[in-house]
Amino acid sequence: MKKFLSLVLSFFILSASFSQNSSVPENADFWSDYPNEQLAEFLISKMSDEELLAQIFMFGWAGEEPSALLNQWVSDRGLGSVKVFGWNTDNTEKVAKSVSSLQEIAQKRHLRIPLFVATDQEGGWIRHVKGDTTETPGNMAIGASQYPIDAYYSAYYISREIKALGINMNFAPTVDLYTNHDSSVISSRSFGEDPEFVGQLGSAFVAGSIAAGVIPTAKHFPGHGDTSADSHVKLPEVYIDYDVADQREFIPFKYLISQNVPAIMSGHLLYPRIDKDPASLSRVWLNDILREKLHYKGLIITDDMMMQGAWGWAGNSSEAFKMAIEAGNDIIISSRTAELDERLWTMNLATMKNEKTFRDIVVAAARRVVLSKLTYFKSGNAAPLYPEIARLKEQIPDKDGQKFFLSQACRSITMYKKGSIPYKRNSNEKILVAGQNQFPEFFDEAKKTLGDYAQFKFDYELGPVQADWMSNNIEAMAPNYDTIIICVANERSAMIAKRLEKSGKRVIIMSVLTPVPVLTGFDFADTILFGYSYSPYTFKALFGVLAGDFEPEGKLPLNLK
């Protein structure tokens, strides 16, 4: 009797499953009105191996407009995602038109699956979509303000701008800890050094992005902050064990996983005490740790596979793509569009056809991508497939965002050393203002606050010989002035400022980006202010403090012990 009941129950379960799957008609597509899970299974069942593999690829392109090759990947192969890089974006109207044209091509395919369109718009100095978009104070400024609401609204207004362009995914927030103060690739992109604090700010950033209708992506798992190496040019190695990582680097990711963050980016990072392969190419990291131990359910997206930290380890891009797929990434990024017959395609497609395990991994990844798209695009708050070109000028820059970012910049300014604040210029005082050619807003705000002054300009990127020459020049000029105000943005500009130590003049340092170069060795300075970015709002706030318009309350988000 029990065996009979079991068979009957099994029959009804199978019948219900068959009925559910068969209820989706053959002519259904992505926009058909069925439950997301059911429709995702249907769409996957209708996709060829080529379509399944293409669905987990994301390509960038060179130039302002998509190439014929990229269009062909979308039209002929069903490419799943595209990425907008900084070299595509000086003209925001062209960005919107490019997104629209690519989505139009995708919608002409039989299943009408839209593209994920991604970019890196972290705020601060990582702003891939340029043109008319807002230059914001950035993550370290948020960390200095100490208000999670600043993280929320930063993400909200950043997302509103890129959403107007049809961009639906943002590779932000960066929740790497600023553990290694020699890091040049993370530095002011980090909210700070405290794991719990970074987790809270990252959570607020994610919430703001989702509220605005853009998919956030936490990066770079398992953590890029405890190394001075840059994964663009070499594979960074982080020499900590699992327990340290679990109690430090993982903490922000745990916060976001508990918040159901929809996407996490895997970093090209080697933790040799934990696994022999880089995290982005390691099933130990992505399956055993991220999915099994940390219980993450969303999308896993690689960092750019054209970075040395990925293909350099694998030996070539095709092997790197294969390892990334096998590791458990759901979307594999290439900053350039691959040729149609390139080995990263032909080899992986052949492997998919010949190895069931590999094919199962691709199918699982494609299913997650398609389900994520259904969840997002049918949410009622998604970015438009076809941006309204006529409205871009009123949407970008975001008018409400401009007001917010000025107030956020003011909250972030940190008084590291208080001297002549508020600064009042004497009638006969001679002032020299020194700063980077690339920061015209610095000199503009100086003019508004100080009136006439002499200028000393140098480049942001200086070689050691150039920096020494500029240092000699400013040292020779210093005796002719009473006060010298200098913008320090990196080690080279700190080197120039250091040559003012013996001048005997009043030196006011305005530090932007990472404050690390001026944390020590500048006791001779009259005043040191930290602003954490070269945003126009930051320069306005810095000179506002100098003039005594408000008392700065920002706190340095680094541990100096």
C-alpha positions in Angstrom: 0.0 0.0 0.0 2.8 2.5 0.9 4.6 1.7 -2.3 1.4 2.3 -4.3 0.8 5.7 -2.5 4.4 6.6 -3.2 4.0 5.9 -6.9 0.7 7.9 -7.1 2.4 10.8 -5.4 5.3 10.7 -7.8 2.9 10.6 -10.7 1.1 13.7 -9.5 4.4 15.6 -8.9 5.7 14.7 -12.4 2.3 15.6 -13.9 2.4 19.0 -12.1 5.9 19.6 -13.2 5.1 18.7 -16.8 1.9 20.8 -16.7 3.9 23.8 -15.4 6.6 23.5 -18.1 4.1 22.7 -20.9 1.9 25.7 -20.0 4.4 28.1 -21.6 3.6 28.1 -25.4 6.3 27.6 -28.0 6.0 31.2 -29.2 6.7 32.7 -25.8 9.6 35.0 -25.2 11.3 37.0 -22.4 8.4 39.4 -22.1 5.7 36.8 -21.9 3.6 36.9 -18.7 4.6 33.9 -16.7 6.3 33.4 -13.3 10.0 34.3 -13.5 11.3 30.8 -12.5 9.0 29.0 -14.9 9.8 31.4 -17.8 13.6 31.2 -17.1 13.5 27.4 -17.4 11.5 27.7 -20.7 14.0 30.2 -22.1 17.0 28.1 -21.2 15.4 25.1 -22.8 15.0 27.0 -26.1 18.6 28.2 -26.2 21.3 26.6 -28.3 24.7 25.9 -26.8 26.0 29.0 -28.7 23.3 31.1 -27.1 23.9 29.7 -23.6 27.6 30.4 -23.8 27.1 33.9 -25.3 24.6 34.7 -22.5 27.4 34.6 -19.9 29.8 36.8 -21.8 30.1 40.6 -21.4 32.1 42.6 -23.9 33.3 46.2 -24.1 34.1 48.0 -27.3 36.6 50.6 -28.5 35.5 54.1 -29.5 32.3 56.1 -28.8 30.0 53.8 -30.8 29.6 50.0 -30.9 31.6 48.3 -33.6 30.1 46.1 -36.3 31.8 43.2 -34.6 30.0 43.8 -31.3 26.7 44.3 -33.1 27.3 40.9 -34.8 27.9 39.3 -31.4 24.5 40.5 -30.2 22.6 39.8 -33.4 24.2 36.4 -34.4 25.3 34.9 -31.1 22.9 36.4 -28.5 25.6 38.1 -26.4 24.2 38.5 -22.9 25.9 41.7 -21.7 27.9 44.7 -22.7 30.1 47.1 -20.7 30.6 50.8 -21.1 34.1 51.9 -20.4 35.6 55.3 -20.0 36.8 55.6 -23.6 33.2 55.3 -24.8 31.7 58.2 -22.8 32.8 61.7 -23.5 29.4 62.3 -25.2 26.5 61.2 -23.0 24.1 61.4 -25.9 26.1 58.9 -27.9 26.3 56.6 -24.9 22.5 56.6 -24.7 22.1 56.0 -28.5 24.7 53.2 -28.4 22.8 51.5 -25.6 19.5 51.9 -27.4 20.9 50.5 -30.7 22.4 47.4 -29.0 19.1 46.7 -27.1 17.2 47.1 -30.3 19.4 44.4 -31.9 18.9 42.1 -28.9 15.1 42.6 -29.1 15.1 41.3 -32.7 16.3 37.9 -31.7 13.8 35.1 -31.2 13.7 35.1 -27.4 14.0 38.9 -27.0 16.3 38.7 -24.0 17.6 42.2 -23.2 21.2 43.0 -22.4 22.7 43.8 -19.1 24.5 47.1 -19.8 27.2 47.7 -17.1 29.8 50.4 -16.2 32.0 51.4 -13.3 30.5 54.5 -11.8 31.8 54.2 -8.2 31.9 57.9 -7.5 35.2 59.8 -6.8 37.9 59.2 -9.4 36.4 56.0 -10.8 33.8 57.5 -13.2 33.7 55.6 -16.4 30.7 57.4 -17.8 32.0 60.9 -18.2 30.4 63.6 -20.4 27.8 65.5 -18.4 27.7 63.1 -15.4 28.5 64.4 -11.9 32.0 64.2 -10.5 31.2 63.1 -6.9 33.3 63.2 -3.7 33.6 59.4 -3.6 33.8 56.6 -1.1 36.5 57.8 1.2 34.7 61.2 1.5 31.6 59.2 2.6 33.7 57.3 5.1 35.0 60.6 6.5 31.4 62.0 6.8 30.5 58.9 8.9 26.9 59.0 7.7 25.4 55.9 6.0 22.7 58.2 4.5 25.5 59.8 2.4 26.4 56.4 1.0 22.7 55.8 0.2 22.2 59.1 -1.6 25.5 59.0 -3.4 24.5 55.7 -5.0 21.0 56.9 -5.6 22.0 60.0 -7.6 24.8 58.3 -9.4 22.4 55.6 -10.4 19.7 58.0 -11.5 22.2 59.5 -14.0 23.4 56.3 -15.5 19.9 54.8 -15.6 18.8 57.7 -17.8 21.4 56.5 -20.3 20.0 53.0 -20.3 22.8 51.5 -18.1 21.2 49.0 -15.8 24.2 47.6 -13.8 26.9 49.4 -11.9 30.1 47.8 -10.7 29.9 49.5 -7.3 30.2 49.7 -4.4 33.9 49.0 -3.7 33.9 47.4 -0.3 37.7 46.6 -0.2 39.3 47.7 3.0 42.0 50.3 3.0 44.2 47.9 5.0 47.5 48.5 3.0 48.1 52.2 3.0 50.5 51.8 0.1 47.7 50.7 -2.2 47.4 52.9 -5.2 44.6 51.0 -6.9 42.2 51.0 -4.0 43.1 54.1 -1.8 40.3 56.6 -1.8 38.0 54.2 -3.6 37.6 52.5 -0.2 35.1 53.7 2.5 37.9 53.1 5.0 39.7 50.5 7.1 37.1 49.2 9.6 35.3 46.1 8.3 32.0 46.7 10.1 31.9 50.3 9.1 32.7 49.5 5.5 30.0 46.9 5.6 27.4 49.4 6.9 28.3 52.0 4.3 28.4 49.4 1.5 24.9 48.2 2.5 23.6 51.7 2.4 25.1 52.2 -1.1 23.5 49.0 -2.3 20.1 50.1 -1.0 20.4 53.5 -2.7 21.4 51.9 -6.0 18.5 49.5 -5.9 16.0 52.3 -5.0 17.1 54.2 -8.1 16.7 51.2 -10.3 20.3 50.1 -11.0 21.8 46.7 -10.1 24.7 47.2 -7.7 27.8 44.9 -7.8 30.0 44.6 -4.7 33.7 44.3 -5.4 36.4 42.9 -5.4 35.8 39.6 -3.6 37.5 38.4 -1.5 39.2 41.8 -1.0 41.7 43.9 -2.8 42.7 46.2 0.1 45.7 44.4 1.7 48.0 44.7 -1.2 49.9 47.5 -3.0 49.9 45.6 -6.3 47.5 46.4 -9.1 45.7 43.5 -10.8 45.6 45.4 -14.1 49.4 44.9 -14.4 50.2 41.9 -12.2 48.6 39.3 -10.0 48.4 40.7 -6.4 49.2 38.4 -3.5 47.6 38.7 -0.1 49.4 36.8 2.6 46.7 36.2 5.2 45.0 33.0 6.2 41.4 32.1 6.1 40.6 33.1 9.7 42.0 36.6 9.2 40.1 37.0 5.9 36.9 35.7 7.6 37.2 38.2 10.4 38.3 41.1 8.2 38.0 41.1 4.4 34.8 39.0 4.3 32.9 41.2 6.8 31.6 43.8 4.3 30.6 41.0 1.9 28.8 39.2 4.7 26.8 42.4 5.3 25.8 42.7 1.7 25.0 39.0 1.3 22.6 39.2 4.2 21.0 42.1 2.3 20.7 40.0 -0.8 23.1 42.0 -2.9 22.3 40.9 -6.5 25.9 40.7 -7.8 29.4 40.3 -6.6 32.6 40.8 -8.6 35.4 38.3 -8.2 38.9 39.8 -8.1 42.0 38.7 -9.8 43.7 38.2 -6.4 45.9 35.4 -5.1 45.6 34.3 -1.4 48.3 31.6 -1.4 47.6 30.6 2.2 44.0 29.8 1.2 44.1 28.5 -2.4 46.6 28.0 -5.2 44.6 29.8 -7.8 43.4 33.5 -8.1 39.9 34.0 -6.6 38.4 34.8 -10.0 39.6 31.5 -11.4 39.1 29.3 -8.3 36.1 27.0 -7.6 37.3 26.8 -4.0 36.8 30.6 -3.7 33.6 31.0 -5.7 31.8 27.8 -4.9 33.1 26.4 -1.7 33.6 29.7 0.1 31.4 32.3 -1.5 28.4 30.1 -2.2 28.6 27.3 0.3 30.2 29.0 3.4 28.9 32.5 2.9 25.6 31.4 1.4 25.6 33.8 -1.5 22.9 33.3 -4.1 23.3 36.1 -6.6 25.4 36.6 -9.7 29.2 36.3 -9.7 30.9 38.5 -12.3 34.6 38.5 -13.1 36.7 41.6 -13.2 38.0 42.3 -16.7 39.7 39.1 -18.1 42.1 41.3 -20.1 43.8 42.3 -17.0 47.3 40.7 -16.4 46.1 39.2 -13.1 43.8 36.9 -15.0 45.2 35.9 -18.4 48.8 36.2 -17.2 48.1 33.5 -14.6 46.2 31.2 -17.0 48.7 31.7 -19.9 46.2 33.1 -22.4 42.7 34.6 -22.6 41.0 31.4 -23.8 42.3 29.4 -20.8 41.5 32.2 -18.5 37.9 32.2 -19.8 37.6 28.5 -19.3 39.0 28.6 -15.8 36.6 31.5 -14.9 33.6 29.5 -16.1 34.7 26.3 -14.3 35.3 28.4 -11.1 31.6 29.4 -11.1 31.5 32.9 -12.5 28.1 33.7 -14.1 29.3 36.5 -16.3 32.8 36.7 -17.8 34.0 40.2 -18.8 36.3 41.2 -21.6 37.1 44.9 -22.1 37.4 44.3 -25.8 35.1 42.5 -28.2 36.5 39.1 -29.2 36.7 38.1 -32.8 33.9 35.7 -33.8 36.3 32.8 -34.3 38.6 33.6 -31.5 39.8 30.6 -29.4 38.2 31.9 -26.2 34.9 31.2 -28.1 35.7 28.1 -30.2 37.6 26.2 -27.4 35.0 26.8 -24.8 32.1 26.0 -27.1 33.8 22.7 -28.1 34.4 21.9 -24.4 30.7 22.6 -23.7 29.7 20.2 -26.4 32.1 17.5 -25.4 32.1 17.7 -21.6 28.8 17.3 -19.7 30.1 18.8 -16.5 31.4 21.9 -18.2 28.1 22.3 -20.1 26.1 21.9 -16.8 28.2 24.8 -15.3 27.5 27.0 -18.4 23.7 26.2 -18.2 23.6 26.9 -14.5 25.3 30.3 -15.1 23.1 31.2 -18.0 20.0 30.3 -16.0 21.1 32.6 -13.2 21.7 35.4 -15.7 18.3 35.0 -17.4 16.5 34.7 -14.1 18.3 37.8 -12.8 17.2 39.7 -16.0 13.6 38.6 -15.6 13.6 39.7 -12.0 15.2 43.1 -12.8 13.5 44.0 -16.1 10.0 43.1 -14.8 10.5 44.9 -11.5 8.8 48.1 -12.7 11.9 50.1 -11.8 14.4 49.1 -14.5 16.5 51.3 -16.7 14.9 51.9 -20.1 16.0 49.8 -23.0 15.6 52.9 -25.2 16.7 56.0 -23.3 14.8 59.2 -23.9 17.5 61.3 -25.7 15.4 64.5 -25.6 15.3 64.4 -21.8 19.0 63.7 -21.1 19.9 67.4 -20.6 17.3 67.7 -17.8 18.3 64.4 -16.2 22.1 64.7 -16.4 23.6 66.1 -14.3 21.0 65.3 -11.7 19.8 68.7 -10.3 18.9 67.3 -6.8 22.2 65.3 -6.9 24.2 68.5 -7.4 22.8 70.0 -4.2 23.4 66.8 -2.3 27.0 66.3 -3.4 28.0 69.8 -2.3 26.5 69.1 1.2 28.2 65.7 1.3 31.5 67.2 0.4 31.2 69.7 3.2 30.5 67.0 5.7 33.5 65.1 4.6 36.2 67.7 5.0 38.7 66.7 7.7 40.8 69.2 9.6 44.0 67.3 10.2 46.0 70.3 11.4 44.3 73.6 12.2 46.4 76.7 11.8 45.2 80.0 10.2 41.5 79.0 10.0 39.5 81.0 9.1 42.1 82.4 6.8 42.1 86.2 6.4 44.3 87.7 3.7 46.3 90.8 4.7 46.2 93.7 2.3 49.8 93.4 1.1 50.0 89.6 1.4 51.5 87.7 -1.6 50.0 84.3 -2.2 51.2 81.4 -4.4 48.6 78.8 -5.3 50.2 75.5 -6.5 48.3 72.6 -8.0 47.7 70.2 -10.8 47.0 71.3 -14.4 44.2 68.7 -14.4 42.3 70.4 -11.6 41.1 73.7 -13.0 38.4 73.9 -10.3 41.0 74.1 -7.6 42.4 77.4 -9.1 38.8 78.7 -9.8 37.8 78.3 -6.2 41.1 79.9 -5.1 40.3 82.9 -7.2 36.8 83.2 -5.7 38.1 83.0 -2.2 41.4 84.8 -2.4 41.2 87.2 -5.3 44.5 87.7 -7.2 47.3 85.3 -6.6 50.3 83.8 -8.5 50.0 80.2 -9.9 52.4 77.3 -9.9 51.1 74.4 -12.0 52.4 70.9 -12.5 51.0 67.6 -13.9 49.2 65.0 -11.9 51.3 62.3 -13.3 55.0 63.2 -12.8 58.1 61.1 -13.3 60.8 61.3 -10.7 62.9 63.7 -12.8 59.9 66.0 -13.5 58.9 66.0 -9.8 62.5 66.9 -8.7 62.6 69.7 -11.3 59.2 71.1 -10.1 60.4 70.8 -6.5 63.5 72.9 -7.2 61.3 75.5 -9.0 58.8 75.9 -6.1 61.6 76.0 -3.6 63.2 78.9 -5.5 59.9 80.7 -5.8 58.8 80.4 -2.2 60.9 83.3 -0.8 58.9 85.7 -2.9 55.5 84.9 -1.2 54.0 85.1 2.2 51.6 82.2 2.0 51.6 79.1 -0.2 48.5 77.0 -0.8 49.3 73.7 -2.4 47.0 70.8 -3.6 48.5 67.4 -2.8 47.0 64.4 -4.7 49.7 61.7 -4.6 53.3 60.9 -3.7 54.8 63.2 -6.4 52.9 66.2 -5.4 53.7 65.5 -1.7 57.3 65.5 -2.7 56.9 69.0 -4.2 55.1 70.2 -1.1 57.8 68.8 1.1 60.4 71.2 -0.4 58.6 74.1 1.2 59.6 72.8 4.7 62.6 75.3 5.0 60.9 78.2 3.3 59.7 79.8 6.6 56.5 80.7 4.8 52.9 79.9 5.8 52.1 76.6 4.0 48.5 75.4 3.7 48.0 71.9 2.3 44.8 70.8 0.7 45.0 67.0 0.3 42.8 65.3 -2.2 42.3 61.6 -3.0 44.2 59.5 -0.4 45.5 61.4 2.6 48.4 59.0 3.2 51.2 61.0 1.5 50.7 63.9 4.0 50.0 61.9 7.2 53.7 62.2 8.3 56.5 64.6 7.7 54.5 67.8 7.3 54.6 69.3 10.8 56.0 72.4 9.3 52.6 73.1 7.5 50.4 75.8 9.1 47.2 74.0 8.0 46.4 70.6 6.6 42.9 69.8 5.2 41.7 66.4 3.8 39.1 66.5 1.0 39.5 62.9 -0.5 38.6 63.8 -4.1 39.1 66.2 -6.9 35.4 66.7 -7.4 34.4 70.4 -8.0 32.3 70.1 -4.8 35.3 69.0 -2.8 37.3 72.1 -3.9 34.4 74.3 -3.1 34.1 72.8 0.3 37.9 73.0 1.0 38.0 76.7 0.3 34.8 77.2 2.2 36.6 75.8 5.3 39.6 78.0 4.6 37.4 81.1 4.5 35.6 80.1 7.7 32.2 79.4 6.1 31.8 76.3 8.2 33.6 74.2 10.8 34.7 70.8 9.2 33.5 67.7 11.1 34.9 64.9 8.9 36.9 62.1 10.5 39.9 60.4 9.0 38.6 56.8 8.2 42.0 55.2 8.7 43.7 53.6 11.7 47.0 55.4 12.2 48.4 53.0 14.9 
